[in-house]
Amino acid sequence: MKKTVCFLSALMIGVMCFGCVPKIESLIPTEKLEGASVFIKKVENVPDDFMLGMDISSVLSQEKSGVKYYDFDGNECDLFTVLAKSGVNTIRVRVWNDPFDENGNGFGGGNCDINAAVEIGKRATKVGMRLIVDFHLSDFWADPGKQTAPRAWMDMTAEEKGDATYGYVKESLEKLKAAKVDVALVQIGNETDGAIAGENTWENMQYIFKAGSKAIREVLPEALVAVHFANPEKAGTYMAYAHSLSEIELDYDVFASSYYPFWHGTLDNLAKVLNSIAITYGKKVMVMETSYAFTEEDTDFSGNTIGEGGTFTKPYPFTVQGQVNEFRDVVDTVVNRMRDGIGVIYWEGAWITVGQNSWEENSELWEKYGSGWATRFAAAYDPDAGKYYGGSAVDNQALFGPDGKPLESLRMFNLVKYGNEVPVKADAIEDITLSFDLYGEITLPGTVKAVMNDDSKTELPVVWNVTEAELANMRTGGVKKYRIEGEAGGLAARLTIDMVEHNLVMNDSFETGQLDPWRLIDRGHENELYVEKKLSDSLSGQYHMHFWSAAEDSVDFSLEQDITGLEAGTYKFSMSIMGGDSGETEIYIYVLVDGVEAGRAPLKITYYNEWDTAWVTGIVVGEGQTVTVGIFVKCHGAGAGAWGKIDDAKFNHDN
């Protein structure tokens, strides 16, 4: 079938060109886009120069892999044109120093070096969009978990890295300037939570931050200078970062944050921490990264960061309307609840599947063009990436379907300024999780909450697809989770039933948000040691015990509680831990009966989200005896320092 290619009038651009890319005229609409089917409440007071942007760093590798994009009329069209016409006014691009191995094979993630940034910047400028340049100051992904120096800088001192930063940033920006790219803002580092380019003390980090700022001011004096952090939900960290930046007298304009509602707490907290920085230090603030899933499904045969199950917060349904409501609420928070809020950037909204037939077919493209999050060649720099390489991890958070056609949520960049009210209707049914004791009664709810397209909620009657025989099997099937499907108002409903044993540990998963009745015996001098609320880092519930320390041999503590009033019998105890950067460790759970050790079992920590669970069984307890259960943690530490999460203590009858 013959393809239709969209184009602008020759009168506008002087000559007809493929992909609708004009040479001068801005394509960003100045009026409301009509015809949208999504509901969106207008955000009041949006400034004309507010950045409503998207990171599309992977676009060149996507296009080389054969990905096609379309406009809302179904015509194949240049991605930059589609975005500009949808109200996107800013493009963000990450820049890695040297994301290639010695043979020129790309590491993936778009193979985003400065040359790619120049090409992306030129195409954005042609359609009237400005550019944000995100220098990771690494050869591949930099984030709160890793801030590795570029290979060429590995043996440099902090001062030498500062000199290298200045030269590299200056040369890169000069290339953008020579190409007449309209640069609005430049980042010094990406999600630099306590580290940058392999340095993790402010005494050393200052050389890199200051050098980057100096280069930006010299080459692009009109561009804003930004720093970028993640994890706003961690109490006190943002103010500590801002204080440290003030202490080193860094010349910068914008304090930027990532905000993914799956992991980063509430918008109330985000507004509080960023507004405090804006007021205290006189800085502009913005959300540099956000996104949301429109489906749980994977489309490229390579797993997604967010999908079905998992321990993460789901404040909106995984629907197209859910994407709209999340983005609208973030924009409203930055505009109306922060002083000097200047923008919100949606992360990688066009990073879709490069093929829909098989993993093998897609993998060939990911490896050749770098259109997946990592290739096997990345092992030259990041062994983990080289081991777990694959495709897009966010294709279910894109604003395009796997066929390259835009979702209705893409219109939100324009509609947040105008609103779009359509008839209110149910968009999705909230998922439910209920816990029941083994052998007890299971009572299913008769109604569920429907989330409406305007983000309100209403109760609807539900019919569950489960038999009495199936419920009886759950009562006798041991500790296990079950999924039940149902229907409410024509929409799918889901109920997770968690069959559990009666647990004799109090505050077993720290869900009170407090330590009591646990006793903390601290023999070390950890930087952080407290009960933390973070669903994505919990084994169950929303809370866990958190520890982190940068210095070697500083993690050394025990956590224990007494259990009294027990019947005579035999019991078992378990507890779980995950973490990393631990070096040599001595970690174990233990049980004391009237102060005498009755058993212990070793635990280990390896890397993020790899939980290890230990059991002590056959604990004989007499009538009236006191049992003490606990965990002993001692880490030598390695690299950035030891960290970990402790959760789910269980003391049950050992039948």
C-alpha positions in Angstrom: 0.0 0.0 0.0 1.3 3.4 -0.9 2.4 5.5 2.2 1.1 9.0 2.7 3.8 11.4 3.8 2.7 14.6 5.6 4.2 17.9 4.4 3.9 21.6 4.9 2.9 24.1 2.2 5.8 25.0 0.0 4.8 28.6 0.7 5.8 28.2 4.3 9.2 26.6 3.8 10.1 27.6 0.3 10.3 23.9 -0.8 8.5 20.7 0.0 10.5 18.5 2.3 10.0 15.0 3.7 8.8 14.8 7.3 7.3 18.3 7.5 10.4 19.8 8.9 10.3 23.5 8.2 13.5 25.6 8.0 12.3 28.6 9.9 8.6 28.6 11.0 7.7 27.2 14.4 5.1 24.4 14.4 4.2 24.8 18.0 0.5 25.7 18.2 -0.6 28.9 20.0 -4.2 27.8 20.3 -6.0 24.8 21.8 -5.9 21.5 19.8 -9.4 20.4 19.2 -10.7 16.8 18.9 -9.0 15.2 21.8 -10.9 12.3 23.6 -9.0 12.6 26.9 -10.2 14.6 29.9 -7.9 17.2 31.2 -8.5 20.0 33.7 -6.8 23.2 32.7 -3.7 24.2 34.6 -4.0 27.8 35.5 -1.2 30.3 35.3 1.1 28.4 32.9 3.7 30.9 31.7 4.3 31.4 28.0 7.9 30.3 28.4 7.2 27.3 30.6 9.1 24.2 29.3 6.7 21.5 28.3 9.3 19.1 27.0 10.2 15.5 26.1 13.5 13.6 26.2 13.9 11.7 22.9 17.6 10.8 23.2 17.0 7.4 21.5 15.3 8.9 18.4 18.3 8.6 15.9 18.9 4.9 16.8 15.2 4.3 16.6 15.0 5.7 13.1 18.1 3.7 12.0 16.3 0.6 13.4 13.4 1.2 11.1 10.9 2.8 13.5 8.3 5.0 11.8 6.3 7.7 13.5 2.9 9.0 12.4 0.7 12.0 13.0 -2.9 12.0 14.4 -4.2 11.6 10.8 -2.3 8.4 10.3 0.3 9.9 8.0 4.0 8.9 8.3 5.7 12.0 9.7 8.9 13.2 11.2 8.9 12.8 15.0 10.0 16.3 15.7 7.1 17.7 13.6 4.6 15.5 15.4 5.9 16.6 18.8 6.0 20.3 18.0 2.5 20.2 16.6 1.3 18.5 19.8 2.6 21.3 22.0 6.1 20.1 22.9 8.3 23.2 23.1 11.5 21.7 24.5 13.6 18.6 23.6 16.1 17.1 26.0 19.0 14.9 25.0 21.6 13.0 27.1 25.2 13.2 26.2 27.8 10.5 27.0 31.5 11.2 26.5 32.3 8.0 24.6 29.6 5.4 24.4 31.5 3.1 22.1 34.0 0.3 22.6 37.5 0.2 21.0 36.0 -1.3 17.8 33.3 1.4 17.4 30.5 -0.8 18.7 27.9 1.3 20.5 26.8 0.7 24.1 23.1 1.3 23.4 20.6 3.7 24.9 20.7 5.6 21.7 24.6 5.8 21.5 24.2 9.4 22.6 27.4 11.3 22.1 27.7 15.0 21.3 27.4 14.3 17.5 24.0 12.7 18.1 23.0 15.7 20.3 23.9 18.1 17.6 21.8 16.4 15.0 18.8 16.1 17.4 19.3 19.8 18.4 19.3 21.0 14.8 16.1 19.1 14.0 14.4 20.4 17.1 15.5 24.0 16.4 14.1 23.8 12.8 10.5 23.3 14.1 10.8 25.9 16.9 11.7 23.7 19.9 14.5 24.5 22.2 17.1 22.0 23.5 18.2 20.8 27.0 21.6 19.3 27.0 22.1 16.6 29.7 25.9 15.9 30.2 26.1 12.7 32.2 29.9 13.1 32.4 30.3 9.3 31.9 30.5 6.9 29.0 27.1 5.4 29.7 24.1 5.6 32.1 24.7 7.8 35.1 22.0 7.7 37.9 21.8 7.6 41.7 23.2 4.0 41.6 26.2 4.7 39.5 28.3 7.7 38.6 31.3 6.2 36.9 33.9 8.4 35.4 34.5 8.2 31.6 37.2 5.7 30.8 39.6 8.5 29.7 39.3 10.1 33.1 39.6 6.9 35.2 43.1 7.6 36.5 42.7 11.4 37.0 42.6 13.2 40.2 39.5 15.3 41.1 41.2 18.4 40.0 42.2 16.8 36.7 38.7 15.7 36.1 37.6 19.3 36.6 40.0 20.4 33.9 38.7 17.6 31.6 35.1 18.5 32.3 35.8 22.1 31.3 37.4 21.2 28.1 34.9 18.5 27.2 31.8 20.6 28.0 33.2 23.7 26.2 34.1 21.8 23.1 30.7 20.1 23.0 28.8 23.3 23.4 30.8 25.0 20.8 29.7 22.3 18.3 26.0 23.0 19.2 26.6 26.7 18.9 28.3 26.4 15.5 25.3 24.3 14.4 23.0 27.2 15.5 21.1 24.9 17.9 18.8 26.9 20.2 20.0 25.7 23.6 17.8 26.7 26.6 19.5 24.9 29.4 22.5 22.7 30.2 22.8 20.1 32.9 26.0 19.4 34.8 25.5 15.7 35.5 22.5 13.5 35.6 20.8 12.5 38.9 24.0 13.3 40.8 22.8 12.1 44.2 26.1 12.4 46.2 28.4 11.6 43.3 29.6 12.7 39.9 32.2 11.3 37.4 33.4 8.9 40.0 33.8 11.4 42.9 31.6 11.1 45.9 32.7 13.9 48.3 31.7 17.5 47.8 35.4 18.5 48.3 36.1 16.7 45.1 32.8 17.0 43.3 33.1 20.8 43.3 35.9 20.7 40.7 33.6 19.0 38.2 30.5 21.1 39.0 32.4 24.4 38.8 34.2 23.5 35.6 31.0 22.6 33.9 29.3 25.8 35.0 32.3 27.9 33.8 32.2 26.3 30.4 28.5 26.8 30.0 28.7 30.5 31.0 31.6 31.1 28.5 30.1 29.4 25.5 26.3 29.9 26.0 25.9 32.8 28.5 22.1 33.0 27.8 21.5 29.3 28.6 20.4 28.3 32.1 22.8 26.2 34.2 21.1 23.2 36.0 22.0 20.6 38.5 19.9 17.4 38.6 19.0 15.1 41.4 16.6 12.2 42.1 14.9 10.7 45.1 13.0 13.7 46.5 11.2 11.4 48.8 14.3 10.9 51.0 13.9 13.2 53.9 16.4 16.1 54.0 18.6 15.1 51.1 17.6 17.8 48.7 18.1 20.6 51.2 21.5 19.0 52.1 22.4 19.0 48.4 21.4 22.6 48.0 23.3 23.6 51.1 26.4 21.9 49.8 26.1 23.6 46.4 25.8 26.9 48.3 28.9 26.1 50.4 31.0 25.4 47.4 29.6 28.6 45.8 28.5 26.9 42.6 27.2 29.3 39.9 24.0 27.7 38.7 20.4 28.7 38.0 18.1 25.6 38.2 17.8 22.9 40.8 16.1 20.1 38.9 14.5 16.8 40.1 13.4 13.6 38.7 9.9 12.6 39.7 8.5 9.2 38.9 5.4 8.6 41.0 6.2 4.9 41.1 9.2 5.6 43.4 9.5 9.2 44.4 6.8 9.9 46.9 3.9 12.3 46.8 3.5 15.5 44.8 2.9 17.3 48.2 6.4 16.3 49.2 7.9 17.2 45.9 6.3 20.7 46.1 7.5 21.1 49.7 11.2 20.2 49.0 11.6 22.1 45.7 9.8 25.1 47.0 12.0 25.2 50.1 15.0 25.3 47.8 13.6 28.0 45.6 12.8 30.2 48.5 16.0 29.5 50.6 18.5 29.7 47.8 16.8 31.8 45.2 16.9 29.1 42.5 14.6 28.1 39.7 13.2 24.6 40.0 11.8 22.1 37.6 10.9 18.4 37.1 13.6 17.2 34.6 12.2 13.7 34.2 8.7 12.1 34.7 6.7 9.5 32.9 3.8 7.1 33.4 2.7 3.7 32.0 -0.3 3.4 29.7 -0.3 -0.4 29.9 1.3 -3.2 31.9 2.1 -5.1 28.6 5.5 -5.3 27.1 5.7 -4.8 23.3 9.4 -5.6 22.4 10.1 -8.9 24.1 12.4 -7.2 26.6 11.1 -6.5 30.1 10.0 -3.1 31.3 11.0 -1.2 34.4 7.4 -0.9 35.4 4.9 -3.6 34.6 2.5 -6.1 36.1 3.2 -6.8 39.8 6.2 -5.3 41.4 6.6 -3.3 44.6 5.8 0.2 43.3 3.2 2.9 43.9 0.4 3.1 41.3 -1.3 6.4 42.0 -3.0 6.5 38.6 -4.4 3.7 36.4 -2.0 2.3 33.7 -4.0 3.8 30.9 -3.7 6.6 28.4 -5.9 8.7 30.6 -3.7 7.8 33.6 -0.7 9.2 31.7 -2.6 12.5 31.1 -3.7 12.9 34.7 -0.1 12.2 36.0 1.5 14.7 33.7 -1.2 17.3 34.3 -0.8 17.0 38.1 3.0 17.3 37.9 2.7 20.5 35.7 0.1 22.0 38.1 2.4 21.3 41.0 5.4 22.9 39.4 3.4 25.9 38.1 1.2 26.6 41.1 2.9 25.2 44.1 6.5 26.2 43.6 8.2 29.5 43.3 10.0 29.9 40.0 8.9 26.5 38.6 10.1 26.6 35.0 9.3 23.3 33.4 8.4 19.6 33.2 10.1 17.1 30.9 8.6 13.8 29.9 11.3 11.1 29.7 11.7 9.1 26.4 8.1 9.3 25.3 9.0 8.0 21.8 11.2 5.0 22.8 9.0 2.3 21.4 9.7 -1.2 20.1 11.8 -1.6 17.0 9.9 -4.6 15.9 7.0 -6.8 17.0 7.9 -10.3 15.7 10.6 -11.7 18.1 13.3 -11.0 20.6 15.9 -12.3 18.2 14.8 -10.0 15.4 14.7 -7.0 17.7 18.0 -7.9 19.4 19.8 -7.7 16.1 18.6 -4.1 15.7 19.4 -3.2 19.3 22.9 -4.4 18.9 23.6 -2.9 15.5 22.0 0.6 16.1 22.0 0.9 19.9 18.2 1.3 20.0 17.8 -0.8 23.2 18.8 0.3 26.7 22.1 -1.5 26.4 24.1 -3.8 24.1 26.4 -6.6 25.0 29.3 -4.2 24.0 28.5 -2.1 27.1 30.4 -4.7 29.1 33.6 -2.8 28.2 32.4 0.0 30.6 29.5 -1.5 32.7 29.7 -5.2 33.3 26.1 -5.4 34.5 24.7 -3.6 31.4 26.8 -6.0 29.3 25.3 -8.9 31.1 21.6 -7.8 31.2 21.4 -5.9 27.9 18.1 -5.6 26.0 15.5 -3.4 24.4 13.5 -0.5 25.6 12.6 -0.7 29.2 9.9 2.0 28.9 8.0 1.2 25.7 4.9 0.9 27.9 5.5 4.5 29.1 5.8 6.0 25.7 3.3 8.4 24.2 3.2 6.4 21.0 1.9 2.9 20.4 4.1 0.0 19.2 3.0 0.9 15.7 4.4 4.4 16.0 1.0 6.1 16.1 0.5 8.8 18.7 -1.6 8.1 21.8 -4.2 10.6 22.8 -1.9 11.4 25.8 0.5 13.2 23.4 -2.0 16.0 23.1 -1.5 16.9 26.8 1.5 19.2 26.2 -1.0 21.6 24.5 -4.1 20.8 26.5 -2.7 21.5 30.0 -2.9 25.2 29.1 -6.5 25.0 27.9 -8.2 22.0 29.4 -10.4 19.5 27.6 -13.6 18.4 29.2 -15.3 15.4 27.8 -18.1 13.3 29.4 -17.0 11.8 32.7 -16.7 8.0 32.6 -15.0 5.1 34.3 -11.4 4.7 33.0 -10.2 1.7 35.2 -10.9 -0.3 38.3 -8.5 0.1 41.3 -6.6 -3.1 42.1 -7.2 -4.6 45.5 -5.0 -6.7 47.8 -6.5 -8.4 50.9 -4.8 -10.6 53.5 -6.5 -13.6 55.2 -5.3 -16.0 57.8 -4.8 -19.6 56.7 -7.9 -21.7 57.4 -9.9 -18.6 58.1 -12.9 -17.2 56.2 -12.3 -15.4 52.9 -14.8 -12.6 52.4 -14.8 -11.0 49.0 -15.7 -7.3 48.6 -19.0 -6.6 46.9 -17.9 -3.3 45.4 -14.7 -1.8 43.9 -13.5 1.7 43.2 -13.7 2.9 39.7 -11.2 5.6 38.7 -13.0 8.0 36.4 -11.3 9.9 33.5 -11.3 13.1 35.6 -9.4 11.2 38.3 -12.4 11.1 40.7 -13.5 7.7 42.1 -16.8 6.0 42.5 -18.0 2.6 43.9 -19.3 0.0 41.5 -20.7 -3.4 42.1 -18.4 -6.2 41.1 -18.7 -9.9 40.1 -15.7 -12.1 40.9 -14.9 -15.1 38.7 -14.2 -17.6 41.4 -15.9 -20.7 42.7 -16.4 -21.8 46.3 -14.2 -24.8 45.6 -11.4 -22.5 44.6 -11.8 -20.4 47.7 -11.7 -23.6 49.8 -8.4 -24.6 48.2 -6.9 -21.2 49.1 -7.7 -21.8 52.7 -5.8 -25.0 52.8 -3.1 -24.3 50.2 -0.5 -22.8 52.5 1.1 -19.3 52.5 0.5 -18.1 48.9 -0.8 -15.3 46.8 -3.8 -15.7 44.4 -5.1 -13.5 41.6 -8.9 -13.3 41.1 -10.4 -11.6 38.0 -13.7 -9.9 38.0 -15.9 -7.4 36.1 -17.3 -4.0 37.2 -19.1 -1.5 35.0 -17.8 -3.3 31.9 -14.2 -3.0 33.1 -11.8 -5.6 34.3 -11.3 -5.9 38.1 -8.5 -7.6 39.9 -8.2 -8.9 43.4 -5.0 -10.3 45.0 -5.6 -12.6 48.0 -2.6 -13.0 50.3 -3.0 -16.1 52.5 -0.7 -15.6 55.5 0.2 -17.3 58.8 -0.5 -15.5 62.0 2.8 -13.6 62.8 3.9 -13.2 66.4 6.4 -10.4 65.5 5.1 -6.9 66.3 5.6 -4.3 63.6 7.0 -7.1 61.5 7.3 -5.0 58.3 7.8 -1.6 59.9 4.4 -0.5 58.6 3.8 1.8 61.6 6.5 4.0 60.2 8.3 3.7 63.6 10.9 1.5 65.1 9.1 0.5 68.2 9.0 -2.3 69.6 12.3 -3.1 67.8 15.5 -2.2 69.6 18.4 -0.7 67.6 21.8 -1.5 68.9 24.2 0.7 66.9 27.9 -0.1 67.1 28.9 1.8 63.9 28.5 5.3 62.6 26.2 5.0 59.6 25.2 8.0 57.5 21.6 6.7 57.4 19.8 4.2 59.6 16.1 4.6 59.9 12.6 3.3 59.0 12.0 4.4 55.4 8.8 4.7 53.5 9.4 3.6 49.9 7.2 1.0 48.3 9.6 0.2 45.5 12.3 -0.7 48.0 10.1 -2.8 50.3 9.6 -6.5 50.2 6.0 -6.0 51.3 4.0 -3.0 52.4 5.4 0.5 52.1 8.1 0.6 54.8 11.3 -1.1 55.7 14.5 -0.6 57.7 17.1 1.3 55.7 20.8 1.7 56.1 23.5 3.4 54.1 27.0 4.6 54.8 29.8 6.0 52.6 32.8 5.2 54.8 34.3 1.7 55.1 33.6 -0.3 58.3 30.9 2.1 59.4 27.9 -0.2 59.1 27.6 -2.2 62.3 24.3 -2.7 64.1 21.7 -5.1 65.4 17.9 -4.9 65.4 15.9 -7.0 67.8 12.7 -7.4 69.7 11.3 -9.6 72.5 8.3 -11.8 72.2 6.5 -12.9 75.4 3.4 -14.8 76.4 4.1 -17.7 74.1 2.6 -21.1 74.3 5.1 -24.0 74.8 5.9 -25.4 71.4 8.3 -25.3 68.4 8.7 -22.1 66.4 10.5 -20.7 63.3 11.9 -17.2 62.5 12.7 -15.5 59.2 13.8 -12.1 58.0 14.8 -10.7 54.6 17.4 -8.2 53.4 18.7 -6.7 50.1 21.4 -4.2 49.3 24.7 -3.7 47.7 28.3 -2.2 47.7 28.8 -4.3 50.9 32.3 -5.8 50.4 33.0 -8.3 53.2 30.0 -8.9 55.4 28.8 -10.6 58.5 25.0 -10.7 58.4 22.7 -13.2 60.1 19.4 -13.5 61.9 19.3 -15.0 65.4 17.0 -16.2 68.1 17.6 -16.2 71.8 15.4 -18.1 74.3 15.7 -16.5 77.8 18.9 -14.9 76.6 20.5 -18.1 75.3 21.1 -18.4 71.6 18.8 -21.0 70.1 19.9 -20.6 66.5 21.2 -18.3 63.7 21.2 -18.3 59.9 23.4 -16.3 57.5 22.2 -13.7 55.0 23.9 -11.9 52.1 23.3 -8.7 50.1 24.2 -8.5 46.5 22.5 -5.9 44.4 19.3 -3.9 44.2 16.0 -5.8 44.6 17.7 -9.2 45.0 16.1 -10.2 48.4 17.7 -12.9 50.5 15.6 -14.6 53.2 17.0 -16.7 56.0 15.1 -19.1 58.4 15.9 -20.4 61.8 13.7 -23.5 62.4 13.0 -25.9 65.2 13.1 -23.3 68.0 11.8 -25.0 71.2 10.1 -22.6 73.6 8.8 -23.5 77.0 5.7 -22.0 78.7 6.4 -18.4 79.8 9.9 -18.1 78.2 11.0 -14.9 76.5 12.1 -15.2 72.9 14.4 -12.5 71.3 14.5 -12.3 67.5 16.9 -10.1 65.6 19.3 -9.4 62.8 23.0 -8.7 63.0 24.5 -6.5 60.2 28.2 -5.7 59.7 29.6 -4.5 56.4 33.1 -3.6 55.4 31.8 -1.6 52.4 33.1 -1.2 48.9 33.0 1.6 46.3 30.3 4.1 47.3 29.7 2.4 50.7 27.4 -0.3 51.9 23.6 0.0 51.8 20.6 -2.2 52.4 16.9 -2.7 53.2 15.5 -5.1 55.9 11.9 -6.2 55.8 9.4 -8.9 56.7 10.3 -10.5 60.1 8.2 -13.6 60.8 7.9 -15.7 63.9 5.4 -18.5 63.5 4.6 -22.0 64.8 6.9 -24.6 63.2 4.4 -27.3 62.5 
